[in-house]
């Protein structure tokens, strides 16, 4: 099995519930096991400022799927949850980003791995750090703690929002 990390984000239609639903759907993916979930963070929108703040989290998966098939599954979950793309970096009920897939490096029209914004977004790095630690060395050779120190938003806040636990999803840890 390959280890993969998925970033989750939502800022409309009850974002906490959207993240919860996404976790359940990720846990139900075939040939995939959800093994860990991060804390939930709140961040200002990266795009147009006339939208609500986001809730963000990250999950760790073990999978036998290919990166492309996992991406297809993530897009299918988004669609099934009602994701509509109105404008770039605009509001969304759910956003699922494939961040890392083992040591894969892919650059195609459909998929870029590692995720292109991975190294500069605190709302991705902080939840990822919850799962692997701040000393974890990223594919670019820099540890998460150093990358986080270089993030300049400073508006990220850990929220007391409980996502389902691995146990409650009916999966063995």
C-alpha positions in Angstrom: 0.0 0.0 0.0 1.1 3.6 -0.7 0.7 6.4 1.8 -1.2 9.4 0.5 -2.3 12.7 2.1 -5.4 14.6 1.2 -6.2 18.2 2.2 -9.8 19.0 3.0 -11.4 22.4 2.9 -14.9 23.9 3.1 -16.4 27.4 3.7 -20.1 27.1 2.9 -23.1 25.0 3.7 -22.1 24.0 7.2 -18.3 23.5 6.7 -17.8 21.3 9.8 -20.5 18.9 8.5 -19.0 18.9 5.0 -15.6 17.9 6.4 -17.2 15.2 8.5 -19.1 13.8 5.4 -16.0 13.9 3.3 -14.1 11.9 6.0 -16.8 9.2 5.9 -16.7 9.1 2.1 -12.9 8.9 2.1 -13.0 6.0 4.6 -15.4 4.2 2.3 -13.1 4.4 -0.8 -12.3 1.0 -2.3 -8.7 -0.3 -1.9 -8.1 2.5 0.5 -7.9 2.9 4.3 -8.2 6.1 6.2 -5.6 5.8 9.0 -5.4 9.3 10.6 -7.1 12.7 10.7 -5.7 16.0 11.7 -7.2 18.7 13.8 -9.4 21.3 12.1 -8.1 24.8 11.3 -9.8 28.0 10.3 -8.2 30.3 7.7 -9.1 33.3 5.7 -9.9 32.7 2.0 -6.9 32.6 -0.2 -8.9 33.9 -3.2 -11.6 36.5 -3.4 -12.0 38.2 0.1 -15.9 38.4 -0.2 -16.4 34.8 1.0 -16.5 33.1 4.4 -13.3 31.8 6.1 -12.4 28.2 5.5 -12.2 25.1 7.7 -9.3 22.9 6.7 -8.0 19.5 7.7 -5.9 16.7 6.4 -6.2 12.9 6.3 -3.6 10.2 5.9 -4.6 7.3 3.6 -3.1 3.9 2.7 -4.1 2.8 -0.7 -3.5 0.5 -3.6 -5.1 2.9 -6.1 -3.0 4.8 -8.6 -2.6 8.5 -8.1 -4.9 9.1 -11.1 -7.6 6.8 -9.8 -7.4 8.3 -6.3 -7.7 11.8 -7.8 -10.8 10.6 -9.8 -12.3 9.3 -6.6 -11.7 12.6 -4.8 -13.4 14.5 -7.7 -16.3 12.1 -7.6 -16.7 12.7 -3.8 -16.7 16.5 -4.4 -19.3 16.1 -7.2 -21.5 13.9 -5.1 -21.4 16.4 -2.2 -22.5 19.2 -4.5 -19.2 21.0 -5.4 -19.7 23.6 -8.0 -16.8 25.6 -9.4 -18.1 29.2 -9.9 -14.9 31.1 -9.8 -11.2 30.4 -9.2 -10.4 30.0 -5.5 -14.0 30.8 -4.7 -16.3 29.4 -2.1 -16.9 25.7 -2.0 -18.9 23.2 0.0 -15.9 20.8 -0.2 -12.4 20.8 -1.7 -10.3 17.6 -1.7 -6.7 18.0 -2.8 -4.3 15.2 -3.3 -1.2 16.6 -1.6 1.2 13.7 -1.6 1.2 10.2 -3.0 4.1 8.2 -1.7 7.2 9.6 -3.4 5.4 10.2 -6.7 6.3 13.3 -8.7 3.8 13.9 -11.5 3.2 16.8 -13.8 0.3 16.4 -16.1 -2.7 18.4 -17.3 -4.8 16.6 -14.7 -2.5 16.1 -11.7 0.6 17.6 -10.2 2.3 15.9 -7.3 3.3 17.0 -4.9 0.4 19.5 -4.9 1.7 22.8 -6.3 0.6 24.9 -3.3 1.8 22.5 -0.7 5.0 24.3 0.5 3.5 27.8 1.0 0.1 27.3 2.5 -0.1 27.2 6.3 -3.7 25.9 6.1 -2.2 22.7 4.5 1.1 22.5 6.3 -0.4 22.8 9.8 -2.9 19.9 9.5 -0.3 17.9 7.6 2.2 18.5 10.5 -0.5 17.1 12.9 -0.2 13.8 11.0 3.6 13.5 10.4 5.3 16.0 12.7 7.0 19.4 12.1 10.3 17.6 11.5 8.9 15.6 8.6 11.1 16.3 5.5 9.0 17.2 2.5 9.8 16.1 -1.1 11.5 19.5 -1.7 14.0 18.6 1.1 12.7 21.1 3.7 11.0 20.1 6.9 7.4 21.2 7.6 8.5 23.3 10.6 10.8 25.4 8.4 8.1 25.7 5.7 5.5 26.8 8.3 7.9 29.4 9.7 8.1 30.9 6.2 4.3 31.2 5.8 3.2 34.8 6.2 -0.6 34.7 6.6 -0.5 34.4 10.4 -4.3 34.1 10.6 -4.6 30.3 10.9 -6.5 29.2 14.0 -6.9 25.7 15.4 -10.6 25.1 16.0 -12.3 22.9 18.5 -14.3 21.0 15.9 -14.3 17.2 16.1 -14.0 15.2 13.0 -14.9 11.5 13.2 -12.3 9.3 14.8 -10.7 6.4 12.9 -12.6 4.1 15.4 -15.9 5.8 14.7 -15.4 5.3 11.0 -15.3 1.6 11.6 -11.7 1.1 10.7 -8.9 -0.5 12.6 -6.2 2.0 13.4 
